[in-house]
Every structure is written in C-alpha cells, then in structure tokens.
Amino acid sequence: MKFSFIAKHRSVWPVAWLCKALGVSRSGFHAWLHRGPSARTVADEQLTAKVRASFIGSARTYGARRVWRDLLAEGASCGLHKVERLMRTNALRARPRRRGLPKDEGERAPIVAPNVLDRQFVTDQPNRKWIADFTYVWTAEGWLYVAAVIDLFSRRVVGWWDIH
C-alpha cells in the first residue's frame, strides 16, 4: 500500500521525501517498482476472469457460493473464501431477487366508502378520529398482512391486526 501510494504521488513530491515520511527505504520502493506481479496476483487475475464470466453468465444473480460451485464444476481449484474475496474486491454483488406481490383473490366491493374526514387530520379530543391502513410483508412463512389503526389526537397506534 505504501509503495503504490509513493508510485502514484512521485510526480508531485520527491521519492526520498515520500519514503522518509512513510518509513520505507528507497531501495525497497525501487525493487518493488521493477518487480513483476507475484504468483498469487497472476493466479487471482486468471481466477477473477472465470468468476466474472460465471457471475455475468448468471445475469448477475449468483452470489459467491453459486459462483464457487460453477468454478468447481469447470475444474478450477479454489476455496469459497477466495471467491468471496475476489467478488468483493471487484465489486461483484448479486442483485437481490425481486419477490412478486401477493395474489389478490378477493373480490372488490363496488361501493366506495365516503370521505368522512375530508382531509381534516387534526382533532382536539382523543378517540374522535381514527385512520387505518394495511400493508403486507414477506416472511419465511409467507405473506403477512398487517393492519393498524391510529388515533389522530395522539398519533399513536391504538390497534393492529396481523393475518397469515
């Protein structure tokens, strides 16, 4: 890291100053500068190409474990943690699978409820005006429907229901 910083900024400051400030030797920097890539770096670059091909081939949906299984099926010899490291350093993150909305099998009532509040959301006494809404949340057991009732005076939930 220090040597790469020196190489990047040697056009701005003298190498001797940078080496002294970072506590490294000039000869070490020049040896690093003319040294070729290590065996691990070369192997990582080759494996990164295979990881990227598997990842893009899956439409960017495979995580490290599936990419690793693809590489093992191709005959590459590597560990799961190495695949995780390569995917992390190359910013290869799987897109989360989009979950569809729950099916609406109920029938709609043809009657629309009247607008009683008429957008008057302020009240001066408790338990005079309530509003309600519902939503659904995906859980490991399936869709969970949640409905809540809020008192407009205190702005607190006065009741809620969940339906599996």
C-alpha positions as CSV (number, residue, x, y, z in Angstrom):
1,M,0.0,0.0,0.0
2,K,2.8,2.4,0.9
3,F,4.7,1.7,-2.3
4,S,1.6,2.1,-4.5
5,F,1.0,5.5,-2.8
6,I,4.6,6.5,-3.5
7,A,4.3,5.4,-7.1
8,K,1.1,7.4,-7.5
9,H,2.4,10.6,-6.0
10,R,6.1,10.6,-7.1
11,S,5.3,13.2,-9.8
12,V,4.2,15.6,-7.1
13,W,6.8,15.1,-4.4
14,P,10.3,13.6,-4.4
15,V,10.6,9.9,-3.8
16,A,13.1,10.4,-1.0
17,W,10.6,12.6,0.9
18,L,7.7,10.2,0.4
19,C,9.9,7.2,1.5
20,K,11.0,9.1,4.6
21,A,7.5,10.2,5.5
22,L,6.1,6.7,5.2
23,G,9.1,5.0,6.9
24,V,10.2,2.8,4.0
25,S,13.5,2.6,2.2
26,R,14.1,4.0,-1.3
27,S,15.8,0.8,-2.4
28,G,12.7,-1.2,-1.3
29,F,10.5,1.1,-3.3
30,H,12.6,0.8,-6.5
31,A,12.8,-3.0,-6.1
32,W,9.0,-3.1,-5.8
33,L,8.7,-0.9,-8.8
34,H,10.7,-3.1,-11.1
35,R,9.5,-6.4,-9.6
36,G,6.8,-8.4,-11.6
37,P,3.5,-9.4,-10.2
38,S,3.5,-12.2,-7.6
39,A,2.3,-15.7,-8.4
40,R,-0.8,-15.1,-6.2
41,T,-1.6,-11.9,-8.2
42,V,-1.3,-13.7,-11.5
43,A,-3.5,-16.6,-10.2
44,D,-6.1,-14.2,-8.8
45,E,-6.3,-12.4,-12.2
46,Q,-6.9,-15.6,-14.0
47,L,-9.5,-16.8,-11.5
48,T,-11.2,-13.3,-11.5
49,A,-11.8,-13.7,-15.2
50,K,-13.6,-17.0,-14.5
51,V,-15.5,-15.6,-11.6
52,R,-16.6,-12.6,-13.7
53,A,-17.7,-14.9,-16.5
54,S,-19.8,-17.1,-14.2
55,F,-21.3,-14.0,-12.4
56,I,-22.3,-12.3,-15.7
57,G,-23.5,-15.6,-17.1
58,S,-26.0,-15.8,-14.3
59,A,-27.4,-12.4,-15.1
60,R,-25.6,-11.0,-12.0
61,T,-27.8,-13.1,-9.7
62,Y,-25.2,-15.6,-8.4
63,G,-23.5,-15.0,-5.0
64,A,-20.1,-16.3,-4.1
65,R,-21.4,-19.8,-3.2
66,R,-23.0,-20.4,-6.5
67,V,-20.1,-18.9,-8.4
68,W,-17.7,-21.1,-6.4
69,R,-19.8,-24.2,-7.4
70,D,-19.7,-23.2,-11.0
71,L,-15.9,-22.9,-10.8
72,L,-15.6,-26.3,-9.2
73,A,-17.7,-27.8,-12.0
74,E,-15.4,-26.2,-14.5
75,G,-12.4,-27.9,-12.8
76,A,-10.9,-24.8,-11.1
77,S,-9.3,-25.4,-7.8
78,C,-10.2,-22.7,-5.3
79,G,-11.9,-22.1,-2.0
80,L,-15.1,-20.3,-1.2
81,H,-13.3,-17.6,0.8
82,K,-11.1,-16.8,-2.2
83,V,-14.1,-16.4,-4.4
84,E,-15.8,-14.2,-1.8
85,R,-12.6,-12.0,-1.6
86,L,-12.3,-11.7,-5.4
87,M,-16.0,-10.8,-5.8
88,R,-15.7,-8.2,-3.0
89,T,-12.6,-6.6,-4.4
90,N,-14.1,-6.5,-7.9
91,A,-17.4,-5.1,-6.7
92,L,-19.4,-8.1,-8.0
93,R,-22.5,-8.1,-5.8
94,A,-25.6,-10.2,-6.6
95,R,-28.8,-8.4,-7.3
96,P,-31.5,-9.5,-4.8
97,R,-34.3,-11.5,-6.3
98,R,-37.4,-9.5,-6.7
99,R,-40.3,-11.1,-5.0
100,G,-43.7,-10.8,-6.6
101,L,-46.6,-9.2,-4.8
102,P,-49.2,-11.4,-3.2
103,K,-52.1,-12.6,-5.3
104,D,-55.3,-10.8,-4.8
105,E,-58.0,-13.4,-5.0
106,G,-60.7,-11.4,-3.2
107,E,-63.5,-9.5,-5.0
108,R,-63.7,-5.8,-4.8
109,A,-66.8,-4.2,-3.3
110,P,-68.4,-1.9,-5.8
111,I,-69.1,0.7,-3.1
112,V,-66.5,3.3,-2.3
113,A,-66.5,4.5,1.3
114,P,-67.4,8.1,1.8
115,N,-64.7,10.6,2.6
116,V,-65.7,11.4,6.2
117,L,-62.6,13.3,7.3
118,D,-62.4,15.5,4.2
119,R,-58.6,15.8,4.8
120,Q,-59.2,17.3,8.3
121,F,-56.5,15.4,10.2
122,V,-56.5,17.5,13.3
123,T,-58.7,16.9,16.3
124,D,-58.8,18.3,19.9
125,Q,-60.1,15.2,21.7
126,P,-58.9,11.6,21.8
127,N,-60.9,8.8,20.2
128,R,-62.8,11.1,17.9
129,K,-60.9,10.5,14.6
130,W,-59.1,7.3,13.7
131,I,-57.4,6.4,10.5
132,A,-56.4,2.9,9.3
133,D,-54.2,1.3,6.7
134,F,-52.8,-2.1,5.9
135,T,-49.7,-3.5,4.3
136,Y,-48.1,-6.8,3.6
137,V,-44.7,-8.1,4.5
138,W,-42.9,-11.2,3.1
139,T,-41.8,-13.5,5.9
140,A,-40.3,-17.0,5.9
141,E,-43.8,-18.4,6.4
142,G,-45.3,-16.5,3.5
143,W,-47.1,-13.1,3.2
144,L,-48.1,-11.5,6.5
145,Y,-50.9,-8.9,6.2
146,V,-50.7,-6.1,8.9
147,A,-53.5,-3.6,9.5
148,A,-53.1,-0.7,12.0
149,V,-55.5,1.9,13.4
150,I,-54.1,5.3,14.5
151,D,-55.8,7.9,16.8
152,L,-55.3,11.3,15.2
153,F,-55.2,13.1,18.5
154,S,-52.3,11.3,20.0
155,R,-50.9,10.0,16.7
156,R,-50.3,6.6,18.3
157,V,-51.4,3.1,17.2
158,V,-54.5,2.1,19.1
159,G,-54.9,-1.3,17.5
160,W,-53.3,-3.6,14.9
161,W,-54.0,-7.0,13.4
162,D,-51.9,-9.5,11.6
163,I,-53.3,-12.2,9.3
164,H,-51.3,-15.0,7.9
